[in-house]
Amino acid sequence: MKRSQMTAVGVAAAVALSLAACGGGDAGSDDSGSAGPVTLKISGWALNATPEFQALADGYHEENPDVTVEVVEYRDGNDYDTQIISDLAAGTAPDLYVLKNLNKLWTFQTGGQLLDVSDVAGELDGDVSGVDSYEIDGKTWAIPYRQDSWLLYYNKDLFDAAGVDYPDGSWTWDDYADAAETLTAGLGDQGAKGTYQHSWQSLVQGFALAQTPDADLLSGDYSYLEPYYQRSVDLQDAGAQQTYGTVTTSSLTYQAEFGTQKAAMLPMGSWYIGTLLAQQENGEADDFSWGIAPAPQFDDSTTGTDNTPVTFGDPTAFGINPAIDDAKLDAAKDFLTWVAGEGGATVLSELGVTPALTNDAVTETFFGLDGMPADDLSKFAFSTHDTRPENPVAAETASVQSILNDAHSAIMSGSSSVADGISEAEDRVASEVGLG
């Protein structure tokens, strides 16, 4: 799964935020456990477009003036994993580094490139999501600071123009598909489609794995993907969403498709909230009324605001480089505690980035941001969900995901039927990975 980059507008907000939101401690005190001035280096990417890293660094320094946090920039966020793996091998990686998702956790841990931080995990607030996901052999190897979940964004103005009722939290995927086709028909004169599905395999496979009873990525049986793929292909064929070929060959972005009102709906991660707010503020996105709803569900057993909708999303974490100077270790562990707690959560939520810590205060901060929708369903969708990992932690995960990505491309491009694409993936996982 990939994450969008925030626009540069957020940088100014990040600087102001670090001063306003993070000055809770005594300016003359240092709670980091360090014996004197310490400089910690942390990884980040595309800093001009992704303000969270510098904001966290500044916020922690405000509360711990003896600790300076420097952000080492990796310019290409899409290729970050490759870059950090190379630097770890060369001994040039920073003291703490980001694990973007769970896909590479096994690689880092088994390669001896993470310190055990179980002591930090044991002290965290119980409302911090995703901690268990970073456990291997009963030990915790990284600490999540943000937890994105996939939601359904919708354009209220386009729904009104098409005469279609807004999502109400009761939708299954069949309801979503029906709405996409109805919206497309109703918006024909405006040239907008009912929905937009980006090119990533997550848009199909992540939901299918999280929501389908007994689905298991490591089983070698991928029949659970079939109804999700058939629905996506049918929506393409009906003209209710852009084709995969158009998305990839024309390099379409989900920000532009939804933000400039070319699509009435968008299934996407919660990270897009901050991006959409920033782009509406700076004019990159149109000015329209929007809301968020729970992701459509496998069946009606998890729909409605009396239930907890099921979705997916890997947490994002910081781990400690084992090559760190011993003199910095206490400060590094204190930084992990801070970014996962109220300090980090305040900084992130004011940027429109969903923190790992979820509570009423975080929700209140989010919905106090200028431009956020104020309806009850948007608040419910943001705060209430069963978010399941996209990437189970295992030695085989990365290889399986690579094979399933090939199947995704073949099916969505039409070069393979749904059944044949899934069958070929099962055969490859059996022969190349030894599962099934």
N, C-alpha and C positions, 0 to 999 in steps of 0.2 A: 504494500500500500504506500502511496506517495502522499505527501502533504503539500498544500499550497504554500506559497511564500507571501508573507504580508507585504503590503505596499510600504513605500518609504515614508508615508505620512505617519506611520506608527512610531518612527524613531523619535520625533519630537515629543510624542506622548510618553514614550518610555523614559526619556530624560526627566520630564516633569514628574512622572509617576514615582521614580526612584527617590525623589525628594519628598513628595507628599505622602506616599503610602508606607514608607519603610523607615520612618524615623522614630519608631516606638521605643528604642533602647536609650540608655544614658550615653551621650556622645563620648564620655570619657571612659566607658567600660568596654570590655571585650569578653564576650561569652564563648568565644570559639575554642578555648582551651589551649591556644598557642602561647608560647612563652615570650613572644616578641613579634615584631613585624614579620608578616609572612606574605608571600605572593603565590597565589594559586593560579594555574592556567587551566582553562576549560575550553572545550571545543564548541564551535558554532558554525553556521554556514550562512552565506549571503547576508551579511549583517545589515546592509542598507535596506534590505527588503524583509528581514526577519528580526524584529526588534527584541524578541523575548530573551535572547542570550545576554545582550548588554544590559537590559533592564534587570535581569536577575543578578548579574554581576554588580551593578551599581546598588541595587537594593540591599544585597548582603553586606557590601562594604559600608553602607550607611549605618547599619546596626553593629558592625564589627570593624571599626576604623583601623585596627591593626592588621587586617587582612585585605590585601588588594587582590581583586579577581580580574585577571586578564583573559579576554576571549581570543582564542586562536581561530582565525577565520579559514574555513574550507569553502571555497567559492562556489563549488557546484554541489548544491544540495542533493541533486538526483544521483550523483556519483559519490556521495559522502562515505558510504560503507567501504567502497574500494579504497578510498583515500586514507581513511583512518586505519584500516587493516594494514596498509602499506607502512604507515608511520609507526604503528605499534611494532611491526616486525623490524623496522630500522632503529627503534629506540628513540624516536623523535616526537612521539605523541604527547599531548598535554597531560597534566596531572589527573584530570577528570575528563571523561569523554562521554558523548551522548550515544545511547543505543536507540536509534530511531524507532525500531519496533522489535518484535521478538524473533524475527527471522534469523538473525545472526548471533543470538545469545549463546547457542550451543557452540558455535565456532569460537567465540571469544573466550568462553569459560574453559572449554577443553584445551584451548591453546595456551592456557595459563596467563591470559591477558586481562583478568579481572581479580580484584581483591574481594575476599569474603566480607560482606557488610551486614551480616546477620545481626550484629549488635545494634546497628542503626535501625534496622527494620523492627527490632523488638521494642524500640522506644517510640515508634510512630503512632499517631492518632489512628484509631480504628476506621475512620472515614476515608483514609487514603486508599484509593483504588489501585489494583494491579500489582501489589507487592508480591503476592503469591506466585504471580506469573514469572517472576525472576528467580525462582527457587530451582536448584538442581542438587540432588543428593542431600536434601534437607537443609541446605544453606542458601542464603540470599546473596546474589551477586551484583545487583544494581538496585537503585532506588528510583521509582517513578516520580516524576514531577508534573506530568500532564497525562490526561486520559481522554482521548478523543473517542467519540461515539458517532455512528452514522445515523443521520436523520433525513427527513424529507423536507426540503425547502419548497415553498410555493409562492407564486406571484398572485396576490389577492386581486390586483387590478385586472390581470388577464382572466382569472376565474370569473370575475364580474362581467367582463366583456363577452365571455363565452356563455354566460348564464349557467355556470356549473357551481354546485355547492362546494364550499371549502372542505378540506379533510377535517374529520371530527374525531380522529383517534381510533376509529373502528375499522379502518381499511385493512383488508388482506391484499395480497399482490394482484389478485384478480380484480378487485375494486380499483386498484391503482391503474391497471392496464385499461379497464373500461373508461376511467376518467381521462387517461392520456388520449385515447381515440376520440372521445367526445369533445375534449378541449381542442384537439387538432381540427376537427370539423367546424367547431364554432369560431375558431380564430383564423380560418382560411384566408380572409381578406387582409389580415395583418401579417401574414407570412410567418407566424409563430407556430411551433410544434407543441404538442401536449407535454412532452418531457424531454430531458436530455440525459443520456447515459454515456458517461465518459468511457475511454478505451480500456481502463484498468480491469484486470481480472477480478479485483475486489468487488466490483459492482454487481457481479453475479455470484461468484464463488464464496465471498465473505458472508453474504446473507444466507446462502444455501447451507453452508457449514454451521453457522450459528443457530439457525432456526429449525432445521430439519431434525426430527427426533432420531437419535442414534447415529447421526452422521459422524464420520471419523476420518480425518484427513489421512491418517496413517493406516487405514484399513486396506487400501488398494481397491476399494469398491466406491465408485463415483457416480453410481446411478442416481444418487440424491440431487445431482446437479441438473438432471434432465428437465424437470418442469421449469426451473429458473431460466435455463438457456432457451427452451422453446418459447417461453413468454417474451424474452428479449428479441429473439429472431422475428417473432410474429409482430412485435411493435415496429421493428424496422420495416418489415414487409408492408405494414399498414400505413407507413409514412408518419407514424406518431412520434418517432424520434429519429435523429440523424443516423445514417448507417455507420457502421464501424469503419468502413472504407473511407467515407467522407471525413470522419473524425480524425483518422490517422494521416491520410494523405494531405488534408488541408490544415493539419496541426491546430485543430480547434481546441479552445480552452473552455473548461466549464464555467470559469469566471465570466468570460465574455458572452457565452451562450445564455446564461441565466441573467447576468448583470445588465445586458443590453436587450433583454426581453425577447430573445429568440426562442425561449422555452418557458412554459408555465410552471414546470416542476423540475426539481433536481434532487436526486438522492446523492448525498455527499456528507463528508465528515464534519464534525462540529467546529473544526478549525476554520471553516469557511465563514463562520459568523463574523470574526474580526476582519477578514478580508472584505466581505461585502459592506460592512459598516464603513471601512476606510475608503473603499472605491465609490460608494455613494457620496461620501463627504468630498472627495477630490474630483468627482465628475467622471471617473472611469466607468462607473456604472450609472444607469439611469436612475431617476428619482421615482420610485414606485413603492407601493405598500406590499409588504411580504410577511410571511409567518413561517414557523417551523412546526412540523407534526412528527409524531413517531414514525419510524420506518414502517412500511407495510409489513404485515405479518404472514407467517406460513398458513395459519388458520385462525379462526375467531377465538381460540382458547386464550390468546394473549392480547386481544384487542380491547379497546375501551379504557377509559380512565380509571376504572376500578381494578384493572389488571396492570401488570408490569410488562411492557413490550420488550421483545428480545431483539437485540442488535449486535453489532460487533465493533471491534476496534482495539488495536494493540496499544498498551501504554507506552509512553516514551520516558526513558530513564537516563540518569547519570550513573556511570560506574567509575571506580578508581583504578587508575593505571598502576599495576604492581611495581613499576619502576619509580614511583613517587619517592621523594626524599622523606625519610622517617620523620624529620622535623616538621613536615607539613601535614602529616597524617591526621592529627587531631582536628586541624582546621578543615581538612577535606571532608571528614565525617560530619563535622558540624554544618558545613555547607549543604551536605546531602539532607540532613535533618531539616534545615531551614527551607530549602527549595520544595520539599515535600509537605511542609507545614503551612501555617497561616501566612508567614512572610512571603513565600513563593506564590501561594495561592492568590494573595492580594495583588501582587504584581501582575500575574498572568491574567487574572479575570478582568482587570482594568484595561488590558490590551485586547480583550476579546478572545483570549486563548484559554481553553478549558483545562484547569489544573487537575491533578490527581486527587487532591482533597476536595470532596464534595459535601457541602452543607448549605444551610439556608442563607448564610452570609455571602457565600460565593454566588448563589442564584440571585440574590438581591443586588449584588454589585454588577453582575452581567446585565440584568434588566434595568439598571440605572444608566447604562450607556446610551448616549444620544443615537437615535435611529433604531434601537431595538424594538421589536413588536411588543405590545403590552397585553395581548390576549392570553387567556388562561391555558389554552392548549399549547402555545409556544413555551410557556413556563413548565408545563407538565412534561413536554417532550424533552426539554433541556435537562430536567432534574430527575426524571424517573425512567430508568431503563435497566435491563439486564444485559450488560455489555460483555460479550464473550470474545476471547482472543481469536484473531485471524490466523495466528501461527502457533500451533502447539510446540512446546519446546522439546525437540528431539533431534538426533543426529540426521535423520532422514528428511526433515522438514524442508530445507532449502532445495534439495533435489526434487522432491515431489512438487513443490510450488513452481519450479522451473518447467517441469513437464506439463503441469496443468495450465501454465501460462501459454505454452505452445498450443494446447487444445483450445484455449480461449480464443486465440487469434484465428485458428482454423475455423472454428464454429461461427464466430461473429463475422468473419469476412466472407462466409459462404463457401469456402473451399472444402469444407467437410460438413456433412449433416450432423445434427446434434448427437444422434446415436453413434455414428461412426467416430466422431471426435472423442467422445467419452470412452468408447471401446479401445481406441488406439492409446489413449492416456493410461488406461488400466493395464494394457499389455506392456507398455514402456515402464510403468512403475514396478510391475512384477519382474521384468527382465533386467532393468537397470538399477533398481533400488532394492529389490528383493522383498517387496511387500505384496500381500494379496494371495 
